[in-house]
């Protein structure tokens, strides 16, 4: 990314109104709102907010499922570029904060 250009990201929350599957609270999309740049006007889908058994919340990231010898596995589509797992924590926090705002409006 060149200097002087700022990526702006918003989160759209789509509440799970059907209650299926159990524990799934909402789907979430990250929308890239830049004036220019390769991500301008795009959105990344596949995030979900889940209720944990202990009452907390968790965010799952976009993934693709595949099979190896009949065993189902997932391939994460959004990964830290530098190997730092903390990079995903910022996205998780952003989505949980957006969900909390939507939840208080209902």
VMD Tcl script that builds the backbone (N, CA, C; Angstrom):
set m [mol new atoms 318]
animate dup $m
set s [atomselect $m all]
$s set {name element resname resid chain x y z} {
  {N N UNK 1 A 0.848 -1.169 0.000}
  {CA C UNK 1 A 0.000 0.000 0.000}
  {C C UNK 1 A 0.895 1.233 0.000}
  {N N UNK 2 A 0.580 2.172 -0.829}
  {CA C UNK 2 A 1.391 3.377 -0.893}
  {C C UNK 2 A 1.015 4.335 0.228}
  {N N UNK 3 A 1.942 5.202 0.587}
  {CA C UNK 3 A 1.679 6.187 1.625}
  {C C UNK 3 A 0.644 7.188 1.139}
  {N N UNK 4 A -0.142 7.709 2.073}
  {CA C UNK 4 A -1.134 8.704 1.714}
  {C C UNK 4 A -2.499 8.120 1.399}
  {N N UNK 5 A -2.587 6.824 1.176}
  {CA C UNK 5 A -3.866 6.188 0.895}
  {C C UNK 5 A -4.290 5.410 2.134}
  {N N UNK 6 A -5.492 5.630 2.606}
  {CA C UNK 6 A -5.976 4.982 3.808}
  {C C UNK 6 A -7.094 4.023 3.469}
  {N N UNK 7 A -6.993 2.795 3.959}
  {CA C UNK 7 A -8.056 1.818 3.795}
  {C C UNK 7 A -9.092 2.059 4.889}
  {N N UNK 8 A -10.321 2.175 4.515}
  {CA C UNK 8 A -11.407 2.334 5.464}
  {C C UNK 8 A -12.295 1.105 5.337}
  {N N UNK 9 A -12.568 0.472 6.475}
  {CA C UNK 9 A -13.354 -0.753 6.484}
  {C C UNK 9 A -14.555 -0.557 7.393}
  {N N UNK 10 A -15.721 -0.967 6.923}
  {CA C UNK 10 A -16.897 -0.986 7.782}
  {C C UNK 10 A -17.385 -2.425 7.864}
  {N N UNK 11 A -18.206 -2.692 8.872}
  {CA C UNK 11 A -18.729 -4.036 9.076}
  {C C UNK 11 A -20.244 -3.990 9.000}
  {N N UNK 12 A -20.808 -4.871 8.202}
  {CA C UNK 12 A -22.266 -4.998 8.108}
  {C C UNK 12 A -22.661 -6.278 8.831}
  {N N UNK 13 A -23.591 -6.158 9.776}
  {CA C UNK 13 A -24.073 -7.298 10.548}
  {C C UNK 13 A -25.428 -7.726 10.000}
  {N N UNK 14 A -25.579 -9.019 9.749}
  {CA C UNK 14 A -26.827 -9.605 9.253}
  {C C UNK 14 A -27.311 -10.593 10.316}
  {N N UNK 15 A -28.220 -10.147 11.216}
  {CA C UNK 15 A -28.676 -11.018 12.305}
  {C C UNK 15 A -29.277 -12.326 11.801}
  {N N UNK 16 A -29.033 -13.381 12.562}
  {CA C UNK 16 A -29.589 -14.701 12.245}
  {C C UNK 16 A -30.996 -14.767 12.828}
  {N N UNK 17 A -31.983 -14.508 12.022}
  {CA C UNK 17 A -33.364 -14.445 12.486}
  {C C UNK 17 A -34.039 -15.805 12.550}
  {N N UNK 18 A -33.443 -16.819 11.935}
  {CA C UNK 18 A -34.059 -18.150 11.931}
  {C C UNK 18 A -33.688 -18.967 13.160}
  {N N UNK 19 A -32.565 -18.663 13.797}
  {CA C UNK 19 A -32.126 -19.445 14.943}
  {C C UNK 19 A -31.424 -20.739 14.568}
  {N N UNK 20 A -31.209 -20.940 13.268}
  {CA C UNK 20 A -30.514 -22.143 12.809}
  {C C UNK 20 A -29.250 -21.745 12.091}
  {N N UNK 21 A -28.150 -22.351 12.334}
  {CA C UNK 21 A -27.918 -23.361 13.358}
  {C C UNK 21 A -27.924 -22.748 14.760}
  {N N UNK 22 A -28.169 -23.578 15.775}
  {CA C UNK 22 A -28.187 -23.076 17.153}
  {C C UNK 22 A -26.856 -22.429 17.526}
  {N N UNK 23 A -26.923 -21.309 18.200}
  {CA C UNK 23 A -25.713 -20.618 18.646}
  {C C UNK 23 A -25.207 -19.564 17.686}
  {N N UNK 24 A -25.653 -19.610 16.434}
  {CA C UNK 24 A -25.218 -18.607 15.459}
  {C C UNK 24 A -26.054 -17.350 15.633}
  {N N UNK 25 A -25.393 -16.247 15.962}
  {CA C UNK 25 A -26.086 -14.989 16.219}
  {C C UNK 25 A -26.237 -14.140 14.964}
  {N N UNK 26 A -25.211 -14.149 14.101}
  {CA C UNK 26 A -25.247 -13.275 12.922}
  {C C UNK 26 A -24.150 -13.650 11.933}
  {N N UNK 27 A -24.359 -13.222 10.701}
  {CA C UNK 27 A -23.297 -13.223 9.696}
  {C C UNK 27 A -22.733 -11.807 9.660}
  {N N UNK 28 A -21.507 -11.677 9.193}
  {CA C UNK 28 A -20.888 -10.352 9.102}
  {C C UNK 28 A -20.109 -10.244 7.797}
  {N N UNK 29 A -20.102 -9.021 7.266}
  {CA C UNK 29 A -19.349 -8.708 6.039}
  {C C UNK 29 A -18.431 -7.535 6.323}
  {N N UNK 30 A -17.235 -7.573 5.792}
  {CA C UNK 30 A -16.323 -6.427 5.856}
  {C C UNK 30 A -16.395 -5.720 4.519}
  {N N UNK 31 A -16.717 -4.426 4.549}
  {CA C UNK 31 A -16.863 -3.637 3.326}
  {C C UNK 31 A -15.714 -2.650 3.243}
  {N N UNK 32 A -15.013 -2.652 2.116}
  {CA C UNK 32 A -13.860 -1.780 1.915}
  {C C UNK 32 A -14.341 -0.507 1.226}
  {N N UNK 33 A -14.221 0.594 1.944}
  {CA C UNK 33 A -14.730 1.881 1.459}
  {C C UNK 33 A -13.580 2.849 1.234}
  {N N UNK 34 A -12.894 2.679 0.163}
  {CA C UNK 34 A -11.796 3.567 -0.179}
  {C C UNK 34 A -12.175 4.362 -1.414}
  {N N UNK 35 A -11.532 5.502 -1.576}
  {CA C UNK 35 A -11.778 6.300 -2.782}
  {C C UNK 35 A -11.078 5.697 -3.983}
  {N N UNK 36 A -9.963 5.076 -3.721}
  {CA C UNK 36 A -9.205 4.445 -4.799}
  {C C UNK 36 A -8.455 3.258 -4.213}
  {N N UNK 37 A -8.057 2.369 -5.044}
  {CA C UNK 37 A -7.292 1.220 -4.587}
  {C C UNK 37 A -7.936 -0.080 -5.018}
  {N N UNK 38 A -7.190 -1.153 -4.919}
  {CA C UNK 38 A -7.682 -2.432 -5.437}
  {C C UNK 38 A -8.853 -3.021 -4.651}
  {N N UNK 39 A -9.057 -2.628 -3.411}
  {CA C UNK 39 A -10.169 -3.175 -2.628}
  {C C UNK 39 A -11.409 -2.278 -2.640}
  {N N UNK 40 A -11.302 -1.129 -3.264}
  {CA C UNK 40 A -12.405 -0.168 -3.300}
  {C C UNK 40 A -13.670 -0.797 -3.872}
  {N N UNK 41 A -14.767 -0.691 -3.109}
  {CA C UNK 41 A -16.051 -1.192 -3.571}
  {C C UNK 41 A -16.254 -2.680 -3.398}
  {N N UNK 42 A -15.328 -3.373 -2.746}
  {CA C UNK 42 A -15.466 -4.815 -2.538}
  {C C UNK 42 A -15.870 -5.114 -1.103}
  {N N UNK 43 A -16.394 -6.324 -0.887}
  {CA C UNK 43 A -16.688 -6.768 0.467}
  {C C UNK 43 A -16.187 -8.196 0.631}
  {N N UNK 44 A -15.829 -8.530 1.861}
  {CA C UNK 44 A -15.366 -9.870 2.194}
  {C C UNK 44 A -16.437 -10.502 3.071}
  {N N UNK 45 A -17.017 -11.607 2.593}
  {CA C UNK 45 A -18.098 -12.266 3.312}
  {C C UNK 45 A -17.583 -13.542 3.965}
  {N N UNK 46 A -18.418 -14.145 4.792}
  {CA C UNK 46 A -18.063 -15.438 5.365}
  {C C UNK 46 A -17.736 -15.389 6.845}
  {N N UNK 47 A -17.849 -14.227 7.480}
  {CA C UNK 47 A -17.643 -14.126 8.925}
  {C C UNK 47 A -18.956 -14.482 9.619}
  {N N UNK 48 A -18.870 -15.030 10.828}
  {CA C UNK 48 A -20.072 -15.321 11.606}
  {C C UNK 48 A -19.794 -15.061 13.078}
  {N N UNK 49 A -20.821 -14.580 13.784}
  {CA C UNK 49 A -20.740 -14.359 15.227}
  {C C UNK 49 A -21.518 -15.486 15.896}
  {N N UNK 50 A -20.865 -16.141 16.866}
  {CA C UNK 50 A -21.454 -17.291 17.550}
  {C C UNK 50 A -21.490 -17.043 19.051}
  {N N UNK 51 A -22.497 -17.623 19.704}
  {CA C UNK 51 A -22.601 -17.605 21.166}
  {C C UNK 51 A -21.823 -18.807 21.692}
  {N N UNK 52 A -20.902 -18.547 22.623}
  {CA C UNK 52 A -20.155 -19.646 23.243}
  {C C UNK 52 A -20.999 -20.281 24.338}
  {N N UNK 53 A -20.675 -21.503 24.674}
  {CA C UNK 53 A -21.412 -22.201 25.722}
  {C C UNK 53 A -21.280 -21.503 27.070}
  {N N UNK 54 A -20.138 -20.848 27.295}
  {CA C UNK 54 A -19.911 -20.159 28.568}
  {C C UNK 54 A -20.513 -18.751 28.578}
  {N N UNK 55 A -21.218 -18.385 27.517}
  {CA C UNK 55 A -21.866 -17.077 27.448}
  {C C UNK 55 A -21.079 -16.032 26.687}
  {N N UNK 56 A -19.840 -16.288 26.340}
  {CA C UNK 56 A -19.051 -15.344 25.559}
  {C C UNK 56 A -19.426 -15.412 24.093}
  {N N UNK 57 A -18.700 -14.667 23.297}
  {CA C UNK 57 A -18.952 -14.645 21.850}
  {C C UNK 57 A -17.666 -14.959 21.092}
  {N N UNK 58 A -17.828 -15.523 19.918}
  {CA C UNK 58 A -16.702 -15.865 19.072}
  {C C UNK 58 A -17.026 -15.466 17.633}
  {N N UNK 59 A -15.985 -15.181 16.871}
  {CA C UNK 59 A -16.130 -14.866 15.446}
  {C C UNK 59 A -15.384 -15.915 14.650}
  {N N UNK 60 A -16.070 -16.513 13.685}
  {CA C UNK 60 A -15.384 -17.418 12.767}
  {C C UNK 60 A -15.088 -16.659 11.474}
  {N N UNK 61 A -14.008 -17.048 10.830}
  {CA C UNK 61 A -13.507 -16.379 9.632}
  {C C UNK 61 A -13.863 -17.183 8.386}
  {N N UNK 62 A -13.854 -16.526 7.223}
  {CA C UNK 62 A -14.155 -17.255 5.981}
  {C C UNK 62 A -13.208 -18.438 5.787}
  {N N UNK 63 A -13.777 -19.556 5.371}
  {CA C UNK 63 A -12.977 -20.762 5.147}
  {C C UNK 63 A -13.618 -21.592 4.043}
  {N N UNK 64 A -12.802 -22.434 3.464}
  {CA C UNK 64 A -13.294 -23.354 2.438}
  {C C UNK 64 A -13.117 -24.767 2.959}
  {N N UNK 65 A -14.161 -25.571 2.873}
  {CA C UNK 65 A -14.075 -26.947 3.341}
  {C C UNK 65 A -13.624 -27.850 2.212}
  {N N UNK 66 A -12.866 -28.886 2.595}
  {CA C UNK 66 A -12.416 -29.884 1.633}
  {C C UNK 66 A -12.267 -31.208 2.370}
  {N N UNK 67 A -12.111 -32.288 1.628}
  {CA C UNK 67 A -11.981 -33.615 2.227}
  {C C UNK 67 A -10.645 -34.233 1.886}
  {N N UNK 68 A -10.072 -34.912 2.880}
  {CA C UNK 68 A -8.859 -35.704 2.690}
  {C C UNK 68 A -9.136 -37.066 3.314}
  {N N UNK 69 A -9.124 -38.101 2.505}
  {CA C UNK 69 A -9.411 -39.460 2.973}
  {C C UNK 69 A -10.721 -39.524 3.749}
  {N N UNK 70 A -11.739 -38.822 3.273}
  {CA C UNK 70 A -13.047 -38.833 3.903}
  {C C UNK 70 A -13.174 -37.938 5.124}
  {N N UNK 71 A -12.094 -37.293 5.530}
  {CA C UNK 71 A -12.124 -36.391 6.689}
  {C C UNK 71 A -12.315 -34.962 6.204}
  {N N UNK 72 A -13.286 -34.249 6.819}
  {CA C UNK 72 A -13.561 -32.864 6.436}
  {C C UNK 72 A -12.579 -31.936 7.142}
  {N N UNK 73 A -11.999 -31.040 6.372}
  {CA C UNK 73 A -11.066 -30.056 6.904}
  {C C UNK 73 A -11.441 -28.678 6.372}
  {N N UNK 74 A -10.886 -27.637 6.998}
  {CA C UNK 74 A -11.132 -26.265 6.555}
  {C C UNK 74 A -9.824 -25.583 6.207}
  {N N UNK 75 A -9.879 -24.772 5.179}
  {CA C UNK 75 A -8.740 -23.976 4.728}
  {C C UNK 75 A -9.114 -22.519 4.964}
  {N N UNK 76 A -8.433 -21.849 5.889}
  {CA C UNK 76 A -8.736 -20.454 6.215}
  {C C UNK 76 A -8.404 -19.549 5.029}
  {N N UNK 77 A -9.351 -18.681 4.666}
  {CA C UNK 77 A -9.158 -17.792 3.526}
  {C C UNK 77 A -8.563 -16.444 3.911}
  {N N UNK 78 A -8.681 -16.066 5.178}
  {CA C UNK 78 A -8.097 -14.816 5.661}
  {C C UNK 78 A -7.066 -15.180 6.719}
  {N N UNK 79 A -5.798 -14.947 6.390}
  {CA C UNK 79 A -4.708 -15.354 7.276}
  {C C UNK 79 A -3.766 -14.188 7.529}
  {N N UNK 80 A -3.069 -14.233 8.663}
  {CA C UNK 80 A -2.061 -13.202 8.922}
  {C C UNK 80 A -0.927 -13.307 7.899}
  {N N UNK 81 A -0.540 -12.181 7.322}
  {CA C UNK 81 A 0.527 -12.179 6.318}
  {C C UNK 81 A 1.892 -12.443 6.943}
  {N N UNK 82 A 2.075 -12.028 8.191}
  {CA C UNK 82 A 3.381 -12.146 8.831}
  {C C UNK 82 A 3.436 -13.256 9.876}
  {N N UNK 83 A 2.415 -14.096 9.939}
  {CA C UNK 83 A 2.399 -15.192 10.890}
  {C C UNK 83 A 1.932 -14.813 12.285}
  {N N UNK 84 A 1.645 -13.538 12.512}
  {CA C UNK 84 A 1.190 -13.060 13.819}
  {C C UNK 84 A -0.309 -13.289 13.958}
  {N N UNK 85 A -0.703 -14.158 14.872}
  {CA C UNK 85 A -2.122 -14.416 15.084}
  {C C UNK 85 A -2.842 -13.203 15.636}
  {N N UNK 86 A -2.122 -12.278 16.248}
  {CA C UNK 86 A -2.750 -11.075 16.797}
  {C C UNK 86 A -3.352 -10.198 15.692}
  {N N UNK 87 A -2.910 -10.379 14.456}
  {CA C UNK 87 A -3.467 -9.611 13.347}
  {C C UNK 87 A -4.952 -9.938 13.175}
  {N N UNK 88 A -5.342 -11.172 13.422}
  {CA C UNK 88 A -6.748 -11.556 13.316}
  {C C UNK 88 A -7.568 -10.996 14.473}
  {N N UNK 89 A -6.933 -10.737 15.594}
  {CA C UNK 89 A -7.650 -10.243 16.768}
  {C C UNK 89 A -8.292 -8.882 16.500}
  {N N UNK 90 A -7.635 -8.024 15.725}
  {CA C UNK 90 A -8.199 -6.712 15.396}
  {C C UNK 90 A -9.485 -6.863 14.588}
  {N N UNK 91 A -9.514 -7.800 13.661}
  {CA C UNK 91 A -10.715 -8.045 12.859}
  {C C UNK 91 A -11.817 -8.622 13.742}
  {N N UNK 92 A -11.453 -9.573 14.589}
  {CA C UNK 92 A -12.425 -10.192 15.502}
  {C C UNK 92 A -13.058 -9.128 16.403}
  {N N UNK 93 A -12.242 -8.236 16.952}
  {CA C UNK 93 A -12.730 -7.166 17.823}
  {C C UNK 93 A -13.653 -6.218 17.061}
  {N N UNK 94 A -13.273 -5.854 15.844}
  {CA C UNK 94 A -14.082 -4.961 15.016}
  {C C UNK 94 A -15.476 -5.553 14.772}
  {N N UNK 95 A -15.536 -6.838 14.465}
  {CA C UNK 95 A -16.812 -7.498 14.190}
  {C C UNK 95 A -17.650 -7.615 15.463}
  {N N UNK 96 A -17.024 -7.972 16.579}
  {CA C UNK 96 A -17.767 -8.086 17.833}
  {C C UNK 96 A -18.316 -6.738 18.293}
  {N N UNK 97 A -17.552 -5.667 18.091}
  {CA C UNK 97 A -18.033 -4.325 18.437}
  {C C UNK 97 A -19.228 -3.934 17.560}
  {N N UNK 98 A -19.156 -4.248 16.270}
  {CA C UNK 98 A -20.267 -3.945 15.364}
  {C C UNK 98 A -21.501 -4.746 15.768}
  {N N UNK 99 A -21.328 -6.005 16.135}
  {CA C UNK 99 A -22.463 -6.819 16.568}
  {C C UNK 99 A -23.079 -6.244 17.847}
  {N N UNK 100 A -22.261 -5.816 18.778}
  {CA C UNK 100 A -22.766 -5.233 20.030}
  {C C UNK 100 A -23.613 -3.990 19.766}
  {N N UNK 101 A -23.171 -3.152 18.814}
  {CA C UNK 101 A -23.958 -1.959 18.467}
  {C C UNK 101 A -25.314 -2.336 17.878}
  {N N UNK 102 A -25.341 -3.330 17.001}
  {CA C UNK 102 A -26.596 -3.767 16.390}
  {C C UNK 102 A -27.487 -4.399 17.447}
  {N N UNK 103 A -26.909 -5.162 18.345}
  {CA C UNK 103 A -27.672 -5.852 19.380}
  {C C UNK 103 A -28.378 -4.860 20.309}
  {N N UNK 104 A -27.736 -3.743 20.620}
  {CA C UNK 104 A -28.347 -2.754 21.516}
  {C C UNK 104 A -29.456 -1.978 20.818}
  {N N UNK 105 A -29.460 -1.962 19.491}
  {CA C UNK 105 A -30.502 -1.249 18.743}
  {C C UNK 105 A -31.791 -2.048 18.636}
  {N N UNK 106 A -31.702 -3.349 18.823}
  {CA C UNK 106 A -32.873 -4.215 18.657}
  {C C UNK 106 A -33.724 -4.253 19.898}
}
mol reanalyze $m
mol bondsrecalc $m
mol representation Tube
mol addrep $m
